[in-house]
Amino acid sequence: MNNNNYRYIIYGAGAVGSTVGGLLALSGKEAVLVGRKEHIEKIDADGLILNSYDESLTVNIPSFCSLTDFQPQENDVIVLCVKSQDTIESIEDIRKSYAVVTPVISLQNSVLNEPEIAKYFPNCYGGVFRMTSFIPCTGSVNYRKTGRIILGRYPSGTDDFIISVESDLADAGFDTDISMKIMNDKWLKLALNVTSVATGIFSNQGIDRNLTNRIKIKLLDELETVLWTADIDTTPCCSKDKTIGQMINHFGKPAKPYEPKIPVYNSTWAGLQKGDRLETSYFLGVIIDLARQYGISVPIHTKISEMSDFLEKNKLNQEYFQQKDIEEILNKEKGDRRQETGIIRIPIL
């Protein structure tokens, strides 16, 4: 049973939200999903299906299309799982049903959400969701195995509330941690999100994954330079999570073919398949904007961002780009390096 007596309102029950809400419900916690009509109607009819590499489970969980479809309670906790571009609109909607003292946990990617949430809900908490979830069809969610969730009060610190939430998530099977500096962990996750864009747009089966990993390394090199210059700390709360340097080393190893037991793909890949808006500007765009402030050239970020935007605008998926497109980026970057003198880099035009 839920000893804390919280009811978790999963606002934005897509892949991440459905996974969190479903596993909370399976562990006996009270959870409610709020999401898109087709997904919610399927869950209402057949239950939410949770598929992992090890098992397939069905959970019955209250599911609604709107906050106005059920009665708010004093013990409600909002777990915000919408994409970053929907944060402001979502907060405006939540304000219509919930008091300003309601705790809101951002279990979203990017570092731009908590500052917006805290303007209206001072009991704001950051969360880092470290696992890949994927919706193969309405009413179902796929994942390899239950992953990690890191929590902390925004902008820093902890309290009894978030420690209790961590306990509930641990009961649900997640590997959990509390961070005293949650934004350090959010910036570190942003580094991973930046590389995930490359994974998503270069998932064509004809592309050598080692070449994609070379792009990821260059993205991380640029990102590390920008964050160091901006004095932004990405030290993880514990050693379970790779530092940026360790990520670079990881992507430098020979890549194995991606052969999932069940379909599990990241949000960029899924967004391209469905023709949805992508979060590229909330990942690479954050680094590009910071780099501009400090006069730093980030040609790989700029190029990958342009390619992602091109796919999104033209409703194309990851089959569009070919290996030669990556080779051209790498050869262009190599040529520009030959033109460097001192510490001044000639940017890609």
BATIDO-588398 format. One record per residue (C-alpha): x, y, z; residue number from 0. Coordinates in Angstrom, 1 decimal, always signed. Each point is the difference from the previous one (the first is absolute). Example, Ala and Ser with C-alpha at 12.3 -4.5 7.8 and 13.67 -1.06 7.14 Angstrom:
<pts>
+--------+--------+--------+-----+
:     c1 :     c2 :     c3 :  nr :
+--------+--------+--------+-----+
:  +12.3 :   -4.5 :   +7.8 :   0 :
:   +1.4 :   +3.4 :   -0.7 :   1 :
+--------+--------+--------+-----+
</pts>
This chain:
<pts>
+--------+--------+--------+-----+
:     c1 :     c2 :     c3 :  nr :
+--------+--------+--------+-----+
:   +0.0 :   +0.0 :   +0.0 :   0 :
:   +1.0 :   +3.6 :   -0.4 :   1 :
:   +1.2 :   +1.0 :   +3.5 :   2 :
:   +0.4 :   +3.6 :   -1.1 :   3 :
:   -3.5 :   +0.1 :   -1.3 :   4 :
:   +1.0 :   +2.0 :   -3.0 :   5 :
:   -2.0 :   -0.2 :   -3.2 :   6 :
:   +2.3 :   +0.4 :   -3.0 :   7 :
:   -1.6 :   +1.9 :   -2.9 :   8 :
:   +2.0 :   -0.9 :   -3.1 :   9 :
:   -0.5 :   +3.1 :   -2.2 :  10 :
:   +1.1 :   -0.9 :   -3.5 :  11 :
:   -0.3 :   -3.8 :   +0.0 :  12 :
:   +2.1 :   -0.8 :   -3.0 :  13 :
:   +2.8 :   -2.5 :   +0.0 :  14 :
:   +1.7 :   +1.3 :   +3.2 :  15 :
:   -3.2 :   +0.9 :   +1.9 :  16 :
:   -1.7 :   -3.3 :   -0.8 :  17 :
:   +3.1 :   -1.9 :   +1.2 :  18 :
:   +0.2 :   +1.9 :   +3.2 :  19 :
:   -3.8 :   +0.0 :   +0.7 :  20 :
:   -0.3 :   -3.7 :   -0.9 :  21 :
:   +2.8 :   -1.2 :   +2.2 :  22 :
:   -1.2 :   +2.1 :   +2.9 :  23 :
:   -3.5 :   -1.5 :   -0.4 :  24 :
:   +1.4 :   -3.5 :   -0.2 :  25 :
:   +1.8 :   +0.6 :   +3.3 :  26 :
:   -3.2 :   +1.0 :   +1.8 :  27 :
:   +0.4 :   +3.8 :   -0.2 :  28 :
:   -2.8 :   +2.2 :   -1.1 :  29 :
:   +0.6 :   +1.4 :   -3.5 :  30 :
:   -2.1 :   +1.7 :   -2.7 :  31 :
:   +1.0 :   +0.4 :   -3.6 :  32 :
:   -0.9 :   +3.1 :   -2.0 :  33 :
:   +0.8 :   -0.2 :   -3.7 :  34 :
:   -1.1 :   -0.1 :   -3.6 :  35 :
:   -3.4 :   -1.3 :   -0.8 :  36 :
:   +0.9 :   -3.0 :   -2.1 :  37 :
:   +2.5 :   -1.3 :   +2.5 :  38 :
:   -2.3 :   +0.6 :   +3.0 :  39 :
:   -3.0 :   -1.6 :   -1.7 :  40 :
:   +2.0 :   -3.1 :   -0.7 :  41 :
:   +1.2 :   -0.2 :   +3.6 :  42 :
:   -3.5 :   +0.4 :   +1.3 :  43 :
:   -1.2 :   -2.9 :   -2.2 :  44 :
:   +2.9 :   -2.5 :   +0.4 :  45 :
:   +2.3 :   +1.3 :   +2.7 :  46 :
:   +3.5 :   +1.4 :   -0.4 :  47 :
:   +2.4 :   -2.6 :   -1.4 :  48 :
:   +3.6 :   +0.3 :   +1.2 :  49 :
:   +2.4 :   -2.0 :   -2.1 :  50 :
:   +3.6 :   -0.5 :   +1.1 :  51 :
:   +2.7 :   -2.3 :   -1.2 :  52 :
:   -0.9 :   -2.4 :   +2.8 :  53 :
:   -3.8 :   +0.1 :   +0.2 :  54 :
:   -3.3 :   +1.5 :   -1.1 :  55 :
:   -2.4 :   +1.3 :   +2.6 :  56 :
:   -3.4 :   +1.6 :   -0.1 :  57 :
:   -1.1 :   +2.5 :   +2.6 :  58 :
:   -3.3 :   +1.7 :   +0.6 :  59 :
:   +0.5 :   +3.6 :   +0.7 :  60 :
:   -2.4 :   +3.0 :   +0.1 :  61 :
:   +0.6 :   +1.9 :   -3.3 :  62 :
:   -1.5 :   +3.3 :   -1.2 :  63 :
:   +0.4 :   +2.4 :   -2.9 :  64 :
:   -0.3 :   +3.1 :   +2.2 :  65 :
:   +0.4 :   +1.2 :   +3.6 :  66 :
:   -3.6 :   +1.0 :   -0.1 :  67 :
:   -1.1 :   -3.6 :   -0.4 :  68 :
:   +0.7 :   -0.8 :   +3.7 :  69 :
:   +0.0 :   +1.6 :   +3.4 :  70 :
:   +3.3 :   +1.4 :   +1.3 :  71 :
:   +1.1 :   -1.1 :   +3.5 :  72 :
:   +2.1 :   +1.7 :   +2.6 :  73 :
:   +2.5 :   -2.9 :   -0.2 :  74 :
:   +0.6 :   +0.4 :   -3.7 :  75 :
:   +3.5 :   +0.3 :   -1.4 :  76 :
:   +0.4 :   +1.2 :   -3.6 :  77 :
:   +2.7 :   -2.0 :   -1.9 :  78 :
:   +0.5 :   +2.1 :   -3.2 :  79 :
:   +1.1 :   -2.2 :   -3.0 :  80 :
:   -1.0 :   +2.1 :   -3.0 :  81 :
:   +2.6 :   +1.1 :   -2.6 :  82 :
:   +1.8 :   +3.2 :   +0.8 :  83 :
:   -1.9 :   +2.0 :   -2.7 :  84 :
:   -3.2 :   -0.8 :   +1.9 :  85 :
:   +1.1 :   +1.0 :   +3.5 :  86 :
:   -1.4 :   +3.6 :   +0.1 :  87 :
:   -3.4 :   -1.0 :   -1.4 :  88 :
:   -0.1 :   -3.0 :   +2.4 :  89 :
:   +0.8 :   +2.1 :   +3.0 :  90 :
:   -2.8 :   +2.4 :   -0.9 :  91 :
:   -2.4 :   -2.9 :   -0.2 :  92 :
:   +1.2 :   -1.5 :   +3.4 :  93 :
:   -0.5 :   +3.4 :   +1.7 :  94 :
:   -3.7 :   -0.2 :   -0.8 :  95 :
:   -0.5 :   -3.1 :   +2.1 :  96 :
:   +2.8 :   +0.2 :   +2.6 :  97 :
:   +1.1 :   +2.4 :   +2.7 :  98 :
:   +3.4 :   +1.7 :   -0.1 :  99 :
:   +1.3 :   -2.2 :   +2.9 : 100 :
:   -0.5 :   -3.2 :   -2.0 : 101 :
:   +3.4 :   -1.8 :   -0.5 : 102 :
:   +1.0 :   -0.3 :   -3.7 : 103 :
:   +2.8 :   -2.4 :   -1.1 : 104 :
:   +1.4 :   +0.6 :   -3.4 : 105 :
:   +1.0 :   -3.4 :   -1.4 : 106 :
:   +0.9 :   +1.6 :   -3.3 : 107 :
:   +3.1 :   +0.4 :   -2.1 : 108 :
:   +1.8 :   +3.3 :   -0.4 : 109 :
:   +1.0 :   +2.6 :   +2.6 : 110 :
:   -2.7 :   +2.6 :   -0.9 : 111 :
:   -3.1 :   -1.5 :   +1.6 : 112 :
:   +0.6 :   +0.4 :   +3.8 : 113 :
:   +0.6 :   +3.8 :   -0.3 : 114 :
:   -3.4 :   +0.4 :   -1.7 : 115 :
:   -1.8 :   -2.3 :   +2.4 : 116 :
:   +1.4 :   +1.7 :   +3.1 : 117 :
:   -1.5 :   +3.4 :   -1.1 : 118 :
:   -3.4 :   -1.4 :   +0.8 : 119 :
:   +0.6 :   -3.0 :   +2.3 : 120 :
:   +2.8 :   +0.7 :   +2.5 : 121 :
:   -0.1 :   -3.6 :   +1.2 : 122 :
:   +1.9 :   -1.0 :   -3.1 : 123 :
:   +2.2 :   -3.0 :   -0.3 : 124 :
:   +2.3 :   -1.2 :   -2.7 : 125 :
:   +0.2 :   -3.6 :   -1.3 : 126 :
:   +2.3 :   -1.8 :   -2.3 : 127 :
:   -1.5 :   -3.1 :   -1.7 : 128 :
:   +2.8 :   -2.3 :   -1.1 : 129 :
:   -1.5 :   -2.7 :   -2.1 : 130 :
:   -1.5 :   -0.2 :   -3.5 : 131 :
:   -3.7 :   -0.6 :   -0.4 : 132 :
:   -1.9 :   -0.3 :   -3.3 : 133 :
:   -3.6 :   -0.2 :   -0.9 : 134 :
:   -0.3 :   -2.7 :   -2.8 : 135 :
:   -3.8 :   +0.4 :   -0.2 : 136 :
:   -2.7 :   +1.7 :   +2.1 : 137 :
:   -0.5 :   -1.4 :   +3.4 : 138 :
:   +3.5 :   -1.6 :   +0.2 : 139 :
:   +3.5 :   +1.0 :   +0.9 : 140 :
:   +3.2 :   -1.8 :   -0.6 : 141 :
:   +3.3 :   +0.3 :   +2.0 : 142 :
:   +3.1 :   -2.2 :   +0.4 : 143 :
:   +0.0 :   -0.1 :   +3.8 : 144 :
:   -1.0 :   +2.3 :   +2.8 : 145 :
:   +2.6 :   +2.8 :   +0.3 : 146 :
:   +0.9 :   +2.9 :   +2.2 : 147 :
:   -1.7 :   +3.1 :   +1.3 : 148 :
:   +1.9 :   +2.8 :   +1.7 : 149 :
:   -2.0 :   +2.5 :   +2.0 : 150 :
:   +0.7 :   +3.3 :   +1.8 : 151 :
:   -1.5 :   +3.3 :   +1.1 : 152 :
:   +0.4 :   +2.8 :   -2.6 : 153 :
:   +2.3 :   +1.8 :   -0.2 : 154 :
:   +1.9 :   -2.1 :   +2.7 : 155 :
:   -0.4 :   -1.9 :   +3.2 : 156 :
:   -2.4 :   -2.6 :   +1.2 : 157 :
:   -2.9 :   -0.3 :   +2.5 : 158 :
:   -2.2 :   -2.7 :   +1.6 : 159 :
:   -2.5 :   +0.1 :   -2.9 : 160 :
:   +2.4 :   -0.9 :   -2.8 : 161 :
:   +1.6 :   -2.6 :   +2.2 : 162 :
:   -3.4 :   -1.6 :   +0.4 : 163 :
:   -0.6 :   +0.1 :   -3.8 : 164 :
:   +3.4 :   -1.6 :   -0.5 : 165 :
:   -1.1 :   -2.8 :   +2.3 : 166 :
:   -3.2 :   -0.6 :   -2.0 : 167 :
:   +1.9 :   -0.1 :   -3.3 : 168 :
:   +2.5 :   -2.4 :   +1.5 : 169 :
:   -2.9 :   -2.3 :   +1.1 : 170 :
:   -1.2 :   +0.2 :   -3.7 : 171 :
:   +3.3 :   -1.6 :   -1.0 : 172 :
:   +2.0 :   +3.1 :   -1.1 : 173 :
:   +3.7 :   +0.5 :   +1.0 : 174 :
:   -0.4 :   +3.3 :   +1.8 : 175 :
:   +2.2 :   +2.7 :   +1.4 : 176 :
:   -0.4 :   +3.4 :   +1.6 : 177 :
:   +2.2 :   +2.8 :   -1.3 : 178 :
:   +0.9 :   +3.1 :   +2.0 : 179 :
:   +0.8 :   +1.8 :   -3.2 : 180 :
:   -2.7 :   -1.3 :   -2.4 : 181 :
:   +0.9 :   +2.4 :   -2.8 : 182 :
:   +3.5 :   -1.5 :   -0.2 : 183 :
:   -1.7 :   -3.3 :   -0.8 : 184 :
:   -2.4 :   +1.7 :   -2.4 : 185 :
:   +2.8 :   +1.6 :   -1.9 : 186 :
:   +1.8 :   -3.3 :   -0.1 : 187 :
:   -3.2 :   -1.6 :   -1.4 : 188 :
:   -0.1 :   +2.7 :   -2.6 : 189 :
:   +3.4 :   -1.2 :   -1.3 : 190 :
:   -1.6 :   -3.4 :   -0.5 : 191 :
:   -3.1 :   +1.6 :   -1.7 : 192 :
:   +2.3 :   +1.8 :   -2.4 : 193 :
:   +1.5 :   -3.3 :   -1.1 : 194 :
:   -3.5 :   -1.5 :   -0.3 : 195 :
:   -0.9 :   +2.4 :   -2.7 : 196 :
:   +2.9 :   -1.4 :   -2.1 : 197 :
:   -1.2 :   -3.5 :   +0.8 : 198 :
:   -3.5 :   +0.8 :   -1.1 : 199 :
:   +0.7 :   +1.7 :   -3.3 : 200 :
:   +2.8 :   -2.4 :   -1.0 : 201 :
:   -1.9 :   -3.3 :   +0.7 : 202 :
:   +0.0 :   -1.0 :   -3.7 : 203 :
:   +1.1 :   -3.7 :   +0.0 : 204 :
:   +2.6 :   +0.8 :   -2.7 : 205 :
:   +1.9 :   +2.4 :   +2.2 : 206 :
:   +3.1 :   -1.3 :   +1.9 : 207 :
:   -0.8 :   +0.6 :   +3.7 : 208 :
:   +3.7 :   +0.7 :   +0.5 : 209 :
:   -0.3 :   +3.1 :   -2.2 : 210 :
:   -3.0 :   +1.1 :   +2.0 : 211 :
:   +2.0 :   -0.4 :   +3.2 : 212 :
:   +2.7 :   +2.2 :   -1.5 : 213 :
:   -2.6 :   +2.7 :   -0.4 : 214 :
:   -1.1 :   -0.5 :   +3.6 : 215 :
:   +3.6 :   +0.4 :   +1.2 : 216 :
:   +0.3 :   +3.3 :   -1.8 : 217 :
:   -3.3 :   +1.2 :   +1.4 : 218 :
:   +1.2 :   -0.9 :   +3.5 : 219 :
:   +3.3 :   +1.7 :   -0.6 : 220 :
:   -1.8 :   +3.2 :   -1.0 : 221 :
:   -2.4 :   -0.3 :   +2.9 : 222 :
:   +2.7 :   -0.5 :   +2.5 : 223 :
:   +1.8 :   +3.1 :   -1.2 : 224 :
:   -3.1 :   +2.1 :   +0.2 : 225 :
:   -1.0 :   -1.2 :   +3.5 : 226 :
:   +3.5 :   +0.5 :   +1.3 : 227 :
:   +0.2 :   +3.5 :   -1.3 : 228 :
:   -3.5 :   +0.8 :   +1.5 : 229 :
:   +1.1 :   -1.5 :   +3.3 : 230 :
:   -2.8 :   -2.5 :   +0.0 : 231 :
:   +0.6 :   -3.1 :   +2.2 : 232 :
:   -1.1 :   -3.4 :   -1.3 : 233 :
:   +1.4 :   -2.1 :   +2.9 : 234 :
:   -2.5 :   -2.9 :   +0.5 : 235 :
:   -1.5 :   -0.6 :   +3.4 : 236 :
:   +1.6 :   -3.4 :   +0.0 : 237 :
:   +2.4 :   -2.2 :   -2.0 : 238 :
:   -2.8 :   -2.0 :   -1.6 : 239 :
:   -0.3 :   +2.6 :   -2.8 : 240 :
:   +2.7 :   +0.6 :   -2.5 : 241 :
:   +1.7 :   +3.4 :   -0.1 : 242 :
:   +0.4 :   +1.7 :   -3.4 : 243 :
:   +3.6 :   -1.3 :   -0.2 : 244 :
:   -1.2 :   -3.5 :   +0.7 : 245 :
:   -2.7 :   +0.4 :   -2.7 : 246 :
:   +2.7 :   +1.0 :   -2.5 : 247 :
:   +2.0 :   -3.0 :   +0.9 : 248 :
:   -3.1 :   -2.2 :   -0.4 : 249 :
:   -0.8 :   +1.2 :   -3.4 : 250 :
:   +3.6 :   -0.5 :   -1.0 : 251 :
:   -0.3 :   -3.7 :   +0.4 : 252 :
:   -1.0 :   -2.2 :   -3.0 : 253 :
:   -3.8 :   +0.2 :   -0.4 : 254 :
:   -2.1 :   -3.2 :   +0.0 : 255 :
:   -3.0 :   -0.4 :   -2.3 : 256 :
:   -3.2 :   +1.2 :   +1.7 : 257 :
:   -2.2 :   -3.1 :   +0.2 : 258 :
:   -2.7 :   +0.6 :   +2.6 : 259 :
:   -2.1 :   -3.0 :   +1.2 : 260 :
:   -3.1 :   +2.2 :   -0.3 : 261 :
:   -0.2 :   +3.5 :   -1.7 : 262 :
:   +1.5 :   +2.6 :   +2.3 : 263 :
:   +1.0 :   +3.3 :   -1.5 : 264 :
:   +0.6 :   +3.5 :   +1.3 : 265 :
:   -2.3 :   +3.0 :   -0.3 : 266 :
:   +1.7 :   +1.5 :   -3.0 : 267 :
:   -0.4 :   -3.2 :   -2.0 : 268 :
:   -3.7 :   -0.4 :   +1.2 : 269 :
:   -0.7 :   +3.7 :   -0.8 : 270 :
:   +1.3 :   -0.4 :   -3.5 : 271 :
:   -2.0 :   -3.1 :   -0.6 : 272 :
:   -3.3 :   +1.7 :   +1.1 : 273 :
:   +0.7 :   +3.4 :   -1.5 : 274 :
:   +0.0 :   +1.6 :   +3.5 : 275 :
:   +1.8 :   +3.2 :   +1.1 : 276 :
:   +3.5 :   -0.8 :   +1.2 : 277 :
:   +1.8 :   +1.4 :   +3.1 : 278 :
:   +3.3 :   +0.7 :   -1.9 : 279 :
:   -0.1 :   +3.7 :   +0.9 : 280 :
:   -0.3 :   -0.9 :   +3.6 : 281 :
:   +3.1 :   -2.3 :   -0.2 : 282 :
:   +2.5 :   +1.3 :   -2.6 : 283 :
:   -1.6 :   +3.4 :   -0.1 : 284 :
:   +0.8 :   +0.6 :   +3.6 : 285 :
:   +3.7 :   -0.6 :   -0.7 : 286 :
:   -0.1 :   +2.0 :   -3.2 : 287 :
:   -1.5 :   +3.0 :   +1.9 : 288 :
:   +2.6 :   -0.3 :   +2.8 : 289 :
:   +2.8 :   -0.3 :   -2.6 : 290 :
:   -1.2 :   +3.2 :   -1.7 : 291 :
:   +0.1 :   +1.9 :   +3.4 : 292 :
:   +3.6 :   -1.0 :   +0.5 : 293 :
:   +1.2 :   +0.4 :   -3.6 : 294 :
:   +0.7 :   -3.7 :   -0.4 : 295 :
:   -0.4 :   -1.8 :   -3.3 : 296 :
:   -2.1 :   -3.2 :   +0.1 : 297 :
:   -0.2 :   -1.1 :   -3.7 : 298 :
:   -1.0 :   -3.6 :   +0.7 : 299 :
:   -2.9 :   +1.1 :   +2.3 : 300 :
:   -1.1 :   +2.5 :   -2.6 : 301 :
:   +0.2 :   -2.6 :   -2.9 : 302 :
:   -1.9 :   -2.8 :   +1.9 : 303 :
:   -2.6 :   +2.5 :   +1.1 : 304 :
:   -0.5 :   +1.1 :   -3.5 : 305 :
:   -0.4 :   -3.6 :   -1.2 : 306 :
:   -2.5 :   -0.8 :   +2.7 : 307 :
:   -2.0 :   +3.1 :   -0.8 : 308 :
:   +0.0 :   -0.9 :   -3.7 : 309 :
:   -1.4 :   -3.5 :   +0.8 : 310 :
:   -2.7 :   +1.4 :   +2.3 : 311 :
:   -1.1 :   +2.8 :   -2.4 : 312 :
:   -0.2 :   -2.3 :   -3.0 : 313 :
:   -1.6 :   -2.9 :   +1.9 : 314 :
:   +2.8 :   -2.4 :   -0.8 : 315 :
:   +1.3 :   -2.8 :   +2.2 : 316 :
:   +3.5 :   -1.4 :   +0.8 : 317 :
:   +0.1 :   -1.9 :   -3.3 : 318 :
:   +0.7 :   +3.3 :   -1.8 : 319 :
:   +3.7 :   +0.6 :   +0.9 : 320 :
:   +2.6 :   -2.4 :   -1.3 : 321 :
:   +3.5 :   -0.9 :   +1.1 : 322 :
:   +1.5 :   +2.5 :   -2.5 : 323 :
:   -1.7 :   +2.8 :   +1.9 : 324 :
:   +1.9 :   -0.8 :   +3.2 : 325 :
:   +3.2 :   -0.5 :   -1.9 : 326 :
:   -0.4 :   +3.5 :   -1.5 : 327 :
:   -0.4 :   +1.5 :   +3.4 : 328 :
:   +3.1 :   -1.7 :   +1.3 : 329 :
:   +2.1 :   +0.9 :   -3.0 : 330 :
:   -1.2 :   +3.6 :   +0.2 : 331 :
:   +0.9 :   +0.2 :   +3.6 : 332 :
:   +3.4 :   -1.6 :   -0.6 : 333 :
:   +0.7 :   +2.6 :   -2.8 : 334 :
:   -1.0 :   +2.9 :   +2.2 : 335 :
:   +2.4 :   -1.3 :   +2.7 : 336 :
:   +2.9 :   +0.3 :   -2.5 : 337 :
:   -0.8 :   +3.7 :   -0.3 : 338 :
:   +0.1 :   +0.6 :   +3.7 : 339 :
:   +2.7 :   +2.3 :   +1.3 : 340 :
:   +0.6 :   +0.2 :   +3.8 : 341 :
:   -3.3 :   -0.3 :   +1.8 : 342 :
:   -2.1 :   +1.7 :   -2.7 : 343 :
:   -2.2 :   -2.5 :   -1.8 : 344 :
:   -1.3 :   +0.7 :   -3.5 : 345 :
:   -3.7 :   -0.8 :   +0.2 : 346 :
:   -2.1 :   -2.0 :   -2.4 : 347 :
:   -1.9 :   +2.4 :   -2.1 : 348 :
+--------+--------+--------+-----+
</pts>
